[in-house]
């Protein structure tokens, strides 16, 4: 059964993930954050719109699904 707690988790996951992906797309956040945690070598692979835009779309879809299932329940 789909309950309200699951809806809240889906929506929160989607919104937080989308916000992080959007910040990474529009600012040089990754260029500061990844080397700070020792992952600077990943910049060539991750700091690419071919990766970040699909991640943004996936998290927006998760948020939308959570809202849709919560409204349908």
Secondary structure, 3 states (H helix, E strand, C coil): CCCHHHHHHHHHHHHHHHHHHHHHHHCCHHHHHHHHCCCHHHHHHHCCHHHHHHHHHHHHHHHHHHHHHHHHC
